[in-house]
């Protein structure tokens, strides 16, 4: 799954109220505010207010998401590098045969 979706899903789990969680997740994933508001039977302004409130509450800013994303990507590349180090002796062994 795309990294952004994973991050948003994890952040949304920090929101206790299921309705607010869905609003935050849906809007963050690109669903229109109008559609989300209709599904929850609230006004467009109220949906936006709930979203912004939780965005501030989670202290999520573009640079925080970017930093978090970078750390995850760096960790993933390090994990892959570590795995390739463990595989190299086997690859070299079979190349010699």
trRosetta pair geometry for C-beta under 8 A, 3 or more apart (Angstrom, degrees):
i j d omega theta_ij theta_ji phi_ij phi_ji
1 5 5.2 -97 161 78 110 126
1 6 5.6 128 96 -55 115 95
2 5 4.7 89 69 5 89 105
2 6 7.2 -160 96 -7 47 86
3 6 5.6 -57 -153 35 36 113
3 7 6.3 35 153 -20 70 105
3 69 6.0 101 133 -138 132 95
3 72 6.2 152 -153 103 124 141
3 73 7.2 -16 -108 -66 165 89
4 7 5.8 -57 -151 36 31 111
4 8 6.3 26 155 -15 67 108
4 65 8.0 40 -127 179 82 123
4 69 7.4 -3 -82 -102 67 128
5 8 5.9 -56 -144 40 30 108
5 9 6.1 32 156 -21 65 107
5 29 6.7 51 -115 -114 85 104
6 9 5.8 -55 -146 36 28 112
6 10 6.4 26 156 -16 63 107
7 10 5.9 -59 -151 38 29 109
7 11 6.2 25 154 -16 66 108
7 65 6.5 108 144 -145 151 92
7 68 6.3 118 -133 115 131 129
7 69 6.6 -54 -56 -79 153 84
7 72 7.6 -127 -74 -18 108 158
8 11 5.7 -54 -143 40 31 110
8 12 6.1 33 157 -23 66 107
8 25 6.2 122 149 -133 104 68
8 28 4.6 173 -144 125 131 135
8 29 6.2 164 113 -65 159 82
9 12 5.8 -54 -146 34 28 111
9 13 6.9 36 152 -28 60 101
9 25 6.8 53 -102 -130 53 117
10 13 5.8 -49 -158 22 34 115
10 14 7.8 39 146 -23 58 95
11 14 5.9 -47 -171 17 44 115
11 24 7.7 -120 114 145 98 129
11 28 7.9 -172 75 -141 126 175
11 58 5.7 66 -171 -165 108 153
11 60 6.5 43 -153 -75 151 141
12 15 5.7 -46 -167 21 53 113
12 21 5.0 100 175 -164 94 83
12 24 5.2 169 -115 95 93 114
12 25 4.1 26 -103 -70 160 100
12 28 7.3 -150 -63 32 113 144
13 21 7.4 54 -93 -143 27 127
14 58 6.2 115 83 -110 138 107
15 20 5.3 -133 171 107 128 102
15 21 4.2 171 87 -88 116 78
15 24 5.7 144 -24 19 162 150
15 54 5.6 3 -100 -142 129 133
15 57 8.0 95 -100 91 90 133
15 58 7.7 -56 -61 -61 92 117
16 20 7.9 28 65 59 56 123
16 21 7.7 -152 70 -51 15 112
17 20 4.1 60 82 19 111 112
17 21 6.4 -178 88 -17 54 86
18 21 5.4 -54 -144 34 30 116
18 22 6.4 29 159 -19 65 103
19 22 5.9 -54 -151 34 30 109
19 23 6.5 30 151 -19 64 105
19 40 5.9 108 -163 -134 107 122
20 23 5.5 -51 -147 36 34 114
20 24 6.3 35 155 -18 66 105
20 50 5.5 -137 -125 -177 86 117
20 54 6.0 151 169 -63 109 137
21 24 5.9 -57 -150 38 28 110
21 25 6.1 22 156 -14 65 112
22 25 5.8 -57 -141 42 29 109
22 26 5.7 26 163 -19 67 113
22 36 7.7 174 130 -151 88 102
22 40 7.4 160 90 -75 120 118
23 26 6.1 -57 -138 38 22 107
23 27 6.2 12 167 -8 61 112
23 36 5.6 110 -130 168 69 128
23 40 6.4 -10 -76 -38 105 158
23 47 5.8 -155 -147 -151 122 81
23 50 5.1 20 110 107 158 129
23 51 5.7 -123 142 -70 103 82
23 54 7.7 135 88 13 103 144
24 27 6.5 -66 -146 42 20 101
24 28 6.0 17 160 -17 61 117
24 50 7.5 -111 -55 133 78 91
24 51 5.9 153 -99 -125 58 68
24 54 4.7 -76 -87 97 129 150
24 55 7.4 173 -132 -56 102 71
25 28 5.8 -64 -146 41 24 111
25 29 6.1 14 160 -13 64 113
26 29 6.0 -65 -148 41 25 105
26 31 4.2 -45 173 45 88 137
26 35 8.0 -130 161 96 130 99
26 36 4.8 151 104 -102 136 120
26 39 8.0 -145 -141 51 175 146
27 30 7.9 107 -178 -25 30 9
27 31 6.2 -81 -83 63 35 83
27 33 5.9 39 -114 -90 113 74
27 36 5.7 -54 -60 -19 87 166
27 47 7.3 153 -64 158 133 104
27 51 4.9 -27 57 -115 160 141
28 51 7.9 177 -45 -151 79 109
31 35 5.6 -105 169 77 97 124
31 36 5.6 109 112 -55 116 102
32 35 4.4 89 66 5 94 103
32 36 6.9 -164 93 -5 49 85
33 36 5.7 -57 -147 40 33 111
33 37 6.0 36 154 -22 68 108
33 44 5.8 78 127 -153 109 84
33 47 5.3 153 -172 105 88 128
33 48 5.7 23 -156 -68 144 88
33 51 7.4 -89 -117 -9 106 152
34 37 5.8 -54 -145 36 27 112
34 38 6.4 29 155 -19 61 107
34 44 5.7 -14 -96 -103 65 110
35 38 5.7 -54 -150 35 30 113
35 39 6.5 30 153 -20 63 106
36 39 5.8 -56 -150 35 31 111
36 40 6.4 8 158 0 65 111
36 47 5.3 135 101 -159 104 142
37 40 6.2 -72 -148 50 27 97
37 42 5.3 -103 -154 78 77 74
37 43 6.1 -35 -167 136 132 17
37 44 4.9 -95 -30 -87 170 46
37 46 6.9 118 -131 64 106 87
37 47 3.8 -108 -81 -25 90 142
38 41 7.3 25 -173 -76 32 41
40 47 6.7 137 52 -94 131 104
42 46 4.2 -105 164 88 115 132
42 47 5.5 143 91 -54 114 81
42 50 7.7 52 107 -11 162 134
43 46 4.5 97 55 5 82 102
43 47 7.0 -144 94 -4 45 84
44 47 5.9 -56 -152 35 29 111
44 48 6.4 26 152 -15 64 109
45 48 5.7 -58 -148 40 31 111
45 49 6.2 35 152 -23 65 107
46 49 5.4 -51 -145 35 32 116
46 50 6.4 34 155 -19 65 102
47 50 5.9 -52 -149 35 30 110
47 51 6.3 31 152 -18 63 108
48 51 5.6 -53 -145 38 32 113
48 52 6.1 27 158 -15 66 108
49 52 6.0 -56 -143 40 26 107
49 53 6.1 32 156 -24 62 109
50 53 5.7 -55 -146 34 27 115
50 54 6.5 18 159 -11 63 107
51 54 6.2 -66 -153 40 26 102
51 55 6.2 30 151 -23 65 110
52 55 5.3 -52 -143 35 33 117
52 56 6.4 31 157 -14 66 103
53 56 6.1 -58 -153 39 27 106
53 57 6.1 28 150 -21 63 112
54 57 5.1 -51 -137 40 36 117
54 58 6.0 29 162 -13 68 105
55 58 6.3 -59 -146 41 24 101
55 60 5.5 -91 -159 57 68 103
56 59 7.1 22 180 -80 38 45
59 64 6.9 128 129 -69 79 171
60 64 5.7 -138 -144 77 48 132
60 65 6.2 49 -168 -51 96 99
61 64 4.7 94 50 3 74 104
61 65 7.3 -148 88 -2 37 86
62 65 6.0 -60 -151 39 30 107
62 66 6.1 28 154 -18 67 111
63 66 5.4 -53 -142 40 34 114
63 67 6.1 37 157 -22 66 105
64 67 5.8 -53 -146 36 29 110
64 68 6.2 29 154 -19 63 108
65 68 5.6 -54 -144 38 30 112
65 69 6.0 33 155 -21 65 108
66 69 5.7 -54 -145 37 28 113
66 70 6.3 31 154 -21 63 105
67 70 5.7 -53 -149 34 30 112
67 71 6.5 31 153 -19 64 104
68 71 5.8 -55 -153 34 30 111
68 72 6.5 29 151 -17 64 106
69 72 5.8 -56 -151 36 32 111
69 73 6.3 29 154 -17 67 107
70 73 5.8 -55 -145 39 31 109
70 74 6.1 32 156 -19 66 107
71 74 5.7 -53 -144 38 29 112
71 75 6.2 30 156 -19 63 107
72 75 5.7 -55 -148 37 29 111
72 76 6.3 30 153 -21 64 106
73 76 5.6 -54 -148 35 32 113
73 77 6.4 29 155 -16 66 105
74 77 5.9 -56 -147 38 30 108
74 78 6.3 32 153 -20 64 107
75 78 5.6 -54 -148 37 31 113
75 79 6.3 36 152 -22 64 105
76 79 5.6 -52 -150 34 31 114
76 80 6.5 29 152 -16 65 104
77 80 5.6 -53 -147 38 34 110
77 81 6.2 37 152 -21 66 105
78 81 5.5 -52 -146 36 32 113
78 82 6.3 34 153 -20 64 104
79 82 5.8 -53 -149 35 29 112
79 83 6.5 29 152 -18 63 105
80 83 5.6 -53 -148 36 33 112
80 84 6.4 32 154 -20 66 105
81 84 5.8 -54 -147 35 31 109
81 85 6.6 38 151 -24 63 101
82 85 5.7 -49 -154 27 33 115
82 86 6.9 29 151 -14 62 104
83 86 5.8 -59 -157 37 36 110
83 87 6.3 30 149 -19 69 110
84 87 5.4 -56 -144 39 38 112
84 88 6.4 58 155 -43 67 93
85 88 6.0 -36 -151 7 30 118
86 89 7.6 -53 -176 23 34 100
87 90 5.7 -66 -165 43 51 111
87 91 5.9 49 144 -24 83 108
88 91 5.6 -57 -142 37 33 111
88 92 6.1 31 161 -18 68 107
89 92 5.8 -55 -144 38 30 111
89 93 6.3 36 154 -26 63 106
90 93 5.6 -51 -148 31 31 115
90 94 6.5 20 158 -10 64 107
91 94 6.2 -63 -151 42 29 103
91 95 6.3 32 152 -24 65 108
92 95 5.6 -54 -145 33 31 114
92 96 6.7 33 156 -22 63 104
93 96 6.1 -60 -160 30 28 110
93 97 7.0 22 149 -18 62 107
94 97 5.7 -51 -148 31 40 112
